[in-house]
Structure formats: structure tokens, C-alpha cells
Amino acid sequence: MITEIAILDVKKGQEKSFENTFKEAQKIISSMNGYISHSLQKCLENNSRYLLRVEWETLEDHTIGFRESSEYKQWKELLHHYYEPFPTVEHYGKNL
């Protein structure tokens, strides 16, 4: 299992719209092969920042299975215009 982590900085004033759109977009990601679970949390200190955490069975389930799919194109159309700057996505796997 791997964990995808993304810090999402949403354009100021678009937070509510982003949250509503994410409710729709989460149906896309949760339908993908290798998807286990996800959570979206709002930052307490910065009203426009969110933490997205997605659990995948393998790294390739995210980087190939999801990112190279037609469903990812829908995800991008729904969400990517909200971000400024565009988020860095990192993957974590080995428990120490």
C-alpha cells in the first residue's frame, strides 16, 4: 500500500466551490482500480489550504492506472483550475 499526499492551495474566495466540486470528483477517484481510501482535510491556520490523502494498493495504480485514464481527464477538468500554485504530489510507502 502507498499513500499519496498533496497540499492543495485553492484560490482565495473559491474554497466553498472547490469543496462542493470535490464531492463530485471524489466519486471518480474512488471508482479506480487500486483505490483504497481517501480523505480531504481543511487547514486550521490557512482557510484556503487542504490536505488530500489517498491510499492506493500500488504506486502504479495512481501514476499509471489513474493518471493515464480518461477518468483523470474528468478529475482535471473539475479540480485543477482551483489550484494556485499547482500542488506537488508525493508518495509514501515504507513504514519505519
N, CA, C and O atoms as a GROMACS GRO file, in nm:
protein
  384
    1MET      N    1   0.084  -0.118   0.000
    1MET     CA    2   0.000   0.000   0.000
    1MET      C    3   0.088   0.124   0.000
    1MET      O    4   0.192   0.127   0.066
    2ILE      N    5   0.047   0.225  -0.073
    2ILE     CA    6   0.118   0.353  -0.072
    2ILE      C    7   0.019   0.465  -0.040
    2ILE      O    8  -0.102   0.451  -0.060
    3THR      N    9   0.073   0.574   0.008
    3THR     CA   10  -0.008   0.691   0.041
    3THR      C   11   0.035   0.807  -0.046
    3THR      O   12   0.152   0.843  -0.051
    4GLU      N   13  -0.061   0.863  -0.115
    4GLU     CA   14  -0.040   0.984  -0.196
    4GLU      C   15  -0.078   1.103  -0.108
    4GLU      O   16  -0.184   1.104  -0.045
    5ILE      N   17   0.009   1.203  -0.103
    5ILE     CA   18  -0.016   1.324  -0.025
    5ILE      C   19  -0.004   1.445  -0.117
    5ILE      O   20   0.094   1.459  -0.191
    6ALA      N   21  -0.104   1.532  -0.111
    6ALA     CA   22  -0.099   1.657  -0.187
    6ALA      C   23  -0.149   1.770  -0.099
    6ALA      O   24  -0.254   1.760  -0.036
    7ILE      N   25  -0.073   1.878  -0.094
    7ILE     CA   26  -0.117   2.001  -0.029
    7ILE      C   27  -0.182   2.085  -0.137
    7ILE      O   28  -0.116   2.123  -0.235
    8LEU      N   29  -0.311   2.114  -0.120
    8LEU     CA   30  -0.387   2.186  -0.222
    8LEU      C   31  -0.412   2.329  -0.175
    8LEU      O   32  -0.486   2.351  -0.079
    9ASP      N   33  -0.351   2.424  -0.243
    9ASP     CA   34  -0.376   2.565  -0.216
    9ASP      C   35  -0.479   2.613  -0.317
    9ASP      O   36  -0.451   2.622  -0.437
   10VAL      N   37  -0.598   2.644  -0.267
   10VAL     CA   38  -0.710   2.685  -0.351
   10VAL      C   39  -0.713   2.837  -0.359
   10VAL      O   40  -0.684   2.907  -0.262
   11LYS      N   41  -0.746   2.887  -0.477
   11LYS     CA   42  -0.755   3.033  -0.496
   11LYS      C   43  -0.852   3.092  -0.394
   11LYS      O   44  -0.961   3.040  -0.372
   12LYS      N   45  -0.811   3.202  -0.333
   12LYS     CA   46  -0.891   3.268  -0.230
   12LYS      C   47  -1.030   3.302  -0.284
   12LYS      O   48  -1.045   3.350  -0.397
   13GLY      N   49  -1.130   3.275  -0.202
   13GLY     CA   50  -1.268   3.303  -0.238
   13GLY      C   51  -1.336   3.188  -0.311
   13GLY      O   52  -1.457   3.193  -0.335
   14GLN      N   53  -1.260   3.083  -0.346
   14GLN     CA   54  -1.317   2.970  -0.419
   14GLN      C   55  -1.325   2.843  -0.334
   14GLN      O   56  -1.351   2.735  -0.386
   15GLU      N   57  -1.304   2.857  -0.206
   15GLU     CA   58  -1.300   2.742  -0.118
   15GLU      C   59  -1.431   2.663  -0.117
   15GLU      O   60  -1.429   2.540  -0.131
   16LYS      N   61  -1.543   2.730  -0.103
   16LYS     CA   62  -1.672   2.661  -0.096
   16LYS      C   63  -1.703   2.591  -0.228
   16LYS      O   64  -1.750   2.477  -0.229
   17SER      N   65  -1.676   2.658  -0.338
   17SER     CA   66  -1.697   2.598  -0.469
   17SER      C   67  -1.608   2.476  -0.487
   17SER      O   68  -1.653   2.373  -0.539
   18PHE      N   69  -1.482   2.486  -0.445
   18PHE     CA   70  -1.390   2.372  -0.452
   18PHE      C   71  -1.444   2.256  -0.370
   18PHE      O   72  -1.446   2.142  -0.419
   19GLU      N   73  -1.487   2.282  -0.248
   19GLU     CA   74  -1.538   2.175  -0.162
   19GLU      C   75  -1.658   2.105  -0.225
   19GLU      O   76  -1.668   1.982  -0.221
   20ASN      N   77  -1.748   2.182  -0.283
   20ASN     CA   78  -1.866   2.123  -0.350
   20ASN      C   79  -1.826   2.041  -0.472
   20ASN      O   80  -1.880   1.933  -0.495
   21THR      N   81  -1.732   2.093  -0.549
   21THR     CA   82  -1.685   2.021  -0.668
   21THR      C   83  -1.610   1.895  -0.628
   21THR      O   84  -1.621   1.792  -0.695
   22PHE      N   85  -1.534   1.902  -0.519
   22PHE     CA   86  -1.461   1.784  -0.474
   22PHE      C   87  -1.556   1.671  -0.438
   22PHE      O   88  -1.524   1.554  -0.459
   23LYS      N   89  -1.672   1.703  -0.384
   23LYS     CA   90  -1.771   1.600  -0.351
   23LYS      C   91  -1.809   1.519  -0.475
   23LYS      O   92  -1.830   1.398  -0.467
   24GLU      N   93  -1.817   1.586  -0.588
   24GLU     CA   94  -1.844   1.518  -0.715
   24GLU      C   95  -1.720   1.442  -0.764
   24GLU      O   96  -1.730   1.327  -0.805
   25ALA      N   97  -1.606   1.507  -0.758
   25ALA     CA   98  -1.482   1.448  -0.810
   25ALA      C   99  -1.438   1.325  -0.732
   25ALA      O  100  -1.376   1.235  -0.788
   26GLN      N  101  -1.469   1.320  -0.602
   26GLN     CA  102  -1.424   1.205  -0.523
   26GLN      C  103  -1.489   1.075  -0.570
   26GLN      O  104  -1.434   0.968  -0.546
   27LYS      N  105  -1.602   1.084  -0.637
   27LYS     CA  106  -1.665   0.964  -0.694
   27LYS      C  107  -1.578   0.904  -0.804
   27LYS      O  108  -1.577   0.783  -0.825
   28ILE      N  109  -1.505   0.990  -0.874
   28ILE     CA  110  -1.416   0.944  -0.981
   28ILE      C  111  -1.301   0.865  -0.922
   28ILE      O  112  -1.277   0.751  -0.962
   29ILE      N  113  -1.231   0.925  -0.828
   29ILE     CA  114  -1.111   0.860  -0.775
   29ILE      C  115  -1.146   0.731  -0.700
   29ILE      O  116  -1.072   0.633  -0.705
   30SER      N  117  -1.258   0.732  -0.630
   30SER     CA  118  -1.294   0.614  -0.551
   30SER      C  119  -1.339   0.496  -0.638
   30SER      O  120  -1.353   0.384  -0.588
   31SER      N  121  -1.361   0.520  -0.767
   31SER     CA  122  -1.401   0.412  -0.857
   31SER      C  123  -1.282   0.346  -0.927
   31SER      O  124  -1.301   0.250  -1.002
   32MET      N  125  -1.162   0.396  -0.904
   32MET     CA  126  -1.045   0.349  -0.978
   32MET      C  127  -0.988   0.219  -0.921
   32MET      O  128  -0.996   0.193  -0.801
   33ASN      N  129  -0.930   0.138  -1.010
   33ASN     CA  130  -0.861   0.017  -0.967
   33ASN      C  131  -0.747   0.053  -0.874
   33ASN      O  132  -0.673   0.148  -0.899
   34GLY      N  133  -0.733  -0.020  -0.766
   34GLY     CA  134  -0.624   0.002  -0.672
   34GLY      C  135  -0.654   0.104  -0.565
   34GLY      O  136  -0.577   0.119  -0.470
   35TYR      N  137  -0.765   0.177  -0.579
   35TYR     CA  138  -0.803   0.276  -0.478
   35TYR      C  139  -0.842   0.204  -0.349
   35TYR      O  140  -0.913   0.103  -0.352
   36ILE      N  141  -0.796   0.257  -0.236
   36ILE     CA  142  -0.834   0.202  -0.106
   36ILE      C  143  -0.922   0.301  -0.029
   36ILE      O  144  -1.032   0.266   0.013
   37SER      N  145  -0.872   0.424  -0.012
   37SER     CA  146  -0.948   0.524   0.064
   37SER      C  147  -0.888   0.662   0.039
   37SER      O  148  -0.780   0.674  -0.020
   38HIS      N  149  -0.960   0.764   0.084
   38HIS     CA  150  -0.906   0.900   0.075
   38HIS      C  151  -0.967   0.986   0.184
   38HIS      O  152  -1.070   0.953   0.242
   39SER      N  153  -0.901   1.099   0.210
   39SER     CA  154  -0.956   1.200   0.299
   39SER      C  155  -0.911   1.337   0.250
   39SER      O  156  -0.803   1.351   0.192
   40LEU      N  157  -0.994   1.435   0.273
   40LEU     CA  158  -0.962   1.575   0.242
   40LEU      C  159  -0.984   1.653   0.369
   40LEU      O  160  -1.094   1.653   0.424
   41GLN      N  161  -0.879   1.720   0.416
   41GLN     CA  162  -0.888   1.797   0.539
   41GLN      C  163  -0.855   1.943   0.511
   41GLN      O  164  -0.766   1.973   0.431
   42LYS      N  165  -0.927   2.032   0.578
   42LYS     CA  166  -0.903   2.176   0.563
   42LYS      C  167  -0.805   2.222   0.672
   42LYS      O  168  -0.817   2.183   0.788
   43CYS      N  169  -0.710   2.304   0.631
   43CYS     CA  170  -0.611   2.357   0.723
   43CYS      C  171  -0.677   2.453   0.823
   43CYS      O  172  -0.763   2.533   0.786
   44LEU      N  173  -0.637   2.444   0.948
   44LEU     CA  174  -0.693   2.531   1.051
   44LEU      C  175  -0.632   2.671   1.047
   44LEU      O  176  -0.698   2.769   1.083
   45GLU      N  177  -0.507   2.680   1.005
   45GLU     CA  178  -0.439   2.810   1.003
   45GLU      C  179  -0.456   2.886   0.871
   45GLU      O  180  -0.445   3.008   0.868
   46ASN      N  181  -0.483   2.814   0.764
   46ASN     CA  182  -0.495   2.876   0.631
   46ASN      C  183  -0.623   2.825   0.566
   46ASN      O  184  -0.628   2.710   0.522
   47ASN      N  185  -0.724   2.908   0.560
   47ASN     CA  186  -0.857   2.872   0.513
   47ASN      C  187  -0.860   2.823   0.369
   47ASN      O  188  -0.957   2.759   0.327
   48SER      N  189  -0.757   2.851   0.292
   48SER     CA  190  -0.753   2.814   0.151
   48SER      C  191  -0.668   2.691   0.124
   48SER      O  192  -0.648   2.654   0.008
   49ARG      N  193  -0.616   2.626   0.227
   49ARG     CA  194  -0.527   2.511   0.210
   49ARG      C  195  -0.596   2.383   0.258
   49ARG      O  196  -0.665   2.380   0.360
   50TYR      N  197  -0.573   2.277   0.180
   50TYR     CA  198  -0.632   2.146   0.209
   50TYR      C  199  -0.523   2.040   0.199
   50TYR      O  200  -0.425   2.056   0.126
   51LEU      N  201  -0.542   1.932   0.272
   51LEU     CA  202  -0.454   1.816   0.264
   51LEU      C  203  -0.535   1.702   0.205
   51LEU      O  204  -0.636   1.659   0.261
   52LEU      N  205  -0.490   1.652   0.091
   52LEU     CA  206  -0.553   1.536   0.027
   52LEU      C  207  -0.463   1.416   0.052
   52LEU      O  208  -0.344   1.419   0.022
   53ARG      N  209  -0.522   1.312   0.105
   53ARG     CA  210  -0.451   1.187   0.133
   53ARG      C  211  -0.528   1.076   0.064
   53ARG      O  212  -0.647   1.057   0.088
   54VAL      N  213  -0.459   1.000  -0.022
   54VAL     CA  214  -0.522   0.889  -0.093
   54VAL      C  215  -0.438   0.764  -0.072
   54VAL      O  216  -0.316   0.767  -0.090
   55GLU      N  217  -0.502   0.657  -0.035
   55GLU     CA  218  -0.436   0.528  -0.019
   55GLU      C  219  -0.459   0.446  -0.146
   55GLU      O  220  -0.573   0.432  -0.192
   56TRP      N  221  -0.350   0.394  -0.201
   56TRP     CA  222  -0.355   0.310  -0.322
   56TRP      C  223  -0.289   0.176  -0.292
   56TRP      O  224  -0.202   0.167  -0.205
   57GLU      N  225  -0.330   0.073  -0.363
   57GLU     CA  226  -0.266  -0.057  -0.346
   57GLU      C  227  -0.120  -0.053  -0.392
   57GLU      O  228  -0.032  -0.108  -0.326
   58THR      N  229  -0.094   0.012  -0.507
   58THR     CA  230   0.042   0.024  -0.559
   58THR      C  231   0.064   0.164  -0.613
   58THR      O  232  -0.031   0.237  -0.640
   59LEU      N  233   0.190   0.202  -0.627
   59LEU     CA  234   0.224   0.331  -0.687
   59LEU      C  235   0.169   0.341  -0.829
   59LEU      O  236   0.119   0.446  -0.869
   60GLU      N  237   0.178   0.232  -0.904
   60GLU     CA  238   0.133   0.232  -1.043
   60GLU      C  239  -0.018   0.249  -1.054
   60GLU      O  240  -0.066   0.300  -1.156
   61ASP      N  241  -0.093   0.208  -0.953
   61ASP     CA  242  -0.238   0.230  -0.955
   61ASP      C  243  -0.268   0.380  -0.964
   61ASP      O  244  -0.366   0.420  -1.027
   62HIS      N  245  -0.184   0.460  -0.901
   62HIS     CA  246  -0.203   0.605  -0.909
   62HIS      C  247  -0.136   0.664  -1.033
   62HIS      O  248  -0.201   0.732  -1.112
   63THR      N  249  -0.006   0.638  -1.048
   63THR     CA  250   0.071   0.707  -1.151
   63THR      C  251   0.037   0.663  -1.293
   63THR      O  252   0.049   0.742  -1.386
   64ILE      N  253  -0.005   0.540  -1.311
   64ILE     CA  254  -0.041   0.490  -1.444
   64ILE      C  255  -0.192   0.468  -1.454
   64ILE      O  256  -0.258   0.525  -1.541
   65GLY      N  257  -0.245   0.384  -1.365
   65GLY     CA  258  -0.387   0.349  -1.372
   65GLY      C  259  -0.479   0.468  -1.366
   65GLY      O  260  -0.574   0.477  -1.444
   66PHE      N  261  -0.454   0.560  -1.275
   66PHE     CA  262  -0.539   0.678  -1.262
   66PHE      C  263  -0.494   0.791  -1.354
   66PHE      O  264  -0.574   0.843  -1.432
   67ARG      N  265  -0.369   0.828  -1.346
   67ARG     CA  266  -0.322   0.946  -1.419
   67ARG      C  267  -0.324   0.930  -1.571
   67ARG      O  268  -0.324   1.030  -1.643
   68GLU      N  269  -0.326   0.808  -1.621
   68GLU     CA  270  -0.331   0.788  -1.766
   68GLU      C  271  -0.471   0.748  -1.813
   68GLU      O  272  -0.488   0.702  -1.926
   69SER      N  273  -0.570   0.765  -1.727
   69SER     CA  274  -0.707   0.722  -1.760
   69SER      C  275  -0.793   0.838  -1.810
   69SER      O  276  -0.759   0.955  -1.792
   70SER      N  277  -0.903   0.804  -1.874
   70SER     CA  278  -0.998   0.906  -1.917
   70SER      C  279  -1.066   0.970  -1.795
   70SER      O  280  -1.106   1.086  -1.800
   71GLU      N  281  -1.077   0.893  -1.686
   71GLU     CA  282  -1.135   0.947  -1.564
   71GLU      C  283  -1.048   1.060  -1.507
   71GLU      O  284  -1.100   1.154  -1.448
   72TYR      N  285  -0.916   1.049  -1.524
   72TYR     CA  286  -0.828   1.156  -1.476
   72TYR      C  287  -0.853   1.286  -1.553
   72TYR      O  288  -0.844   1.394  -1.496
   73LYS      N  289  -0.885   1.275  -1.680
   73LYS     CA  290  -0.918   1.395  -1.757
   73LYS      C  291  -1.039   1.465  -1.696
   73LYS      O  292  -1.042   1.588  -1.688
   74GLN      N  293  -1.138   1.390  -1.654
   74GLN     CA  294  -1.255   1.448  -1.587
   74GLN      C  295  -1.214   1.514  -1.455
   74GLN      O  296  -1.257   1.625  -1.425
   75TRP      N  297  -1.130   1.444  -1.378
   75TRP     CA  298  -1.080   1.496  -1.250
   75TRP      C  299  -1.011   1.630  -1.271
   75TRP      O  300  -1.037   1.726  -1.198
   76LYS      N  301  -0.924   1.636  -1.371
   76LYS     CA  302  -0.852   1.760  -1.402
   76LYS      C  303  -0.948   1.873  -1.437
   76LYS      O  304  -0.935   1.984  -1.387
   77GLU      N  305  -1.046   1.843  -1.522
   77GLU     CA  306  -1.142   1.946  -1.564
   77GLU      C  307  -1.222   2.000  -1.445
   77GLU      O  308  -1.253   2.119  -1.439
   78LEU      N  309  -1.254   1.912  -1.351
   78LEU     CA  310  -1.331   1.954  -1.234
   78LEU      C  311  -1.248   2.035  -1.135
   78LEU      O  312  -1.298   2.131  -1.077
   79LEU      N  313  -1.122   1.997  -1.113
   79LEU     CA  314  -1.048   2.050  -0.998
   79LEU      C  315  -0.927   2.137  -1.026
   79LEU      O  316  -0.898   2.228  -0.949
   80HIS      N  317  -0.855   2.112  -1.133
   80HIS     CA  318  -0.723   2.175  -1.147
   80HIS      C  319  -0.726   2.327  -1.159
   80HIS      O  320  -0.627   2.392  -1.127
   81HIS      N  321  -0.835   2.384  -1.204
   81HIS     CA  322  -0.841   2.530  -1.216
   81HIS      C  323  -0.853   2.601  -1.080
   81HIS      O  324  -0.840   2.723  -1.072
   82TYR      N  325  -0.878   2.525  -0.974
   82TYR     CA  326  -0.888   2.584  -0.840
   82TYR      C  327  -0.752   2.611  -0.775
   82TYR      O  328  -0.743   2.691  -0.682
   83TYR      N  329  -0.647   2.545  -0.822
   83TYR     CA  330  -0.518   2.548  -0.751
   83TYR      C  331  -0.428   2.662  -0.793
   83TYR      O  332  -0.415   2.693  -0.912
   84GLU      N  333  -0.366   2.723  -0.692
   84GLU     CA  334  -0.265   2.826  -0.717
   84GLU      C  335  -0.172   2.835  -0.597
   84GLU      O  336  -0.212   2.888  -0.494
   85PRO      N  337  -0.051   2.785  -0.608
   85PRO     CA  338   0.011   2.722  -0.724
   85PRO      C  339  -0.038   2.577  -0.739
   85PRO      O  340  -0.108   2.525  -0.654
   86PHE      N  341   0.001   2.515  -0.850
   86PHE     CA  342  -0.036   2.376  -0.872
   86PHE      C  343   0.036   2.290  -0.768
   86PHE      O  344   0.154   2.309  -0.743
   87PRO      N  345  -0.035   2.195  -0.707
   87PRO     CA  346   0.024   2.119  -0.596
   87PRO      C  347   0.132   2.021  -0.636
   87PRO      O  348   0.133   1.967  -0.747
   88THR      N  349   0.222   2.000  -0.543
   88THR     CA  350   0.320   1.891  -0.554
   88THR      C  351   0.255   1.768  -0.492
   88THR      O  352   0.196   1.776  -0.384
   89VAL      N  353   0.266   1.656  -0.560
   89VAL     CA  354   0.211   1.531  -0.510
   89VAL      C  355   0.328   1.438  -0.477
   89VAL      O  356   0.417   1.420  -0.560
   90GLU      N  357   0.326   1.381  -0.358
   90GLU     CA  358   0.430   1.289  -0.316
   90GLU      C  359   0.367   1.158  -0.272
   90GLU      O  360   0.249   1.152  -0.234
   91HIS      N  361   0.449   1.054  -0.278
   91HIS     CA  362   0.403   0.919  -0.242
   91HIS      C  363   0.489   0.865  -0.129
   91HIS      O  364   0.611   0.884  -0.128
   92TYR      N  365   0.425   0.799  -0.034
   92TYR     CA  366   0.492   0.742   0.081
   92TYR      C  367   0.453   0.595   0.093
   92TYR      O  368   0.339   0.557   0.066
   93GLY      N  369   0.549   0.513   0.136
   93GLY     CA  370   0.517   0.372   0.138
   93GLY      C  371   0.567   0.294   0.256
   93GLY      O  372   0.489   0.228   0.325
   94LYS      N  373   0.693   0.300   0.281
   94LYS     CA  374   0.752   0.211   0.381
   94LYS      C  375   0.733   0.268   0.520
   94LYS      O  376   0.773   0.380   0.549
   95ASN      N  377   0.671   0.186   0.608
   95ASN     CA  378   0.661   0.225   0.748
   95ASN      C  379   0.793   0.197   0.818
   95ASN      O  380   0.854   0.092   0.797
   96LEU      N  381   0.838   0.289   0.900
   96LEU     CA  382   0.965   0.273   0.970
   96LEU      C  383   0.943   0.228   1.113
   96LEU      O  384   1.039   0.209   1.187
   0.00000   0.00000   0.00000
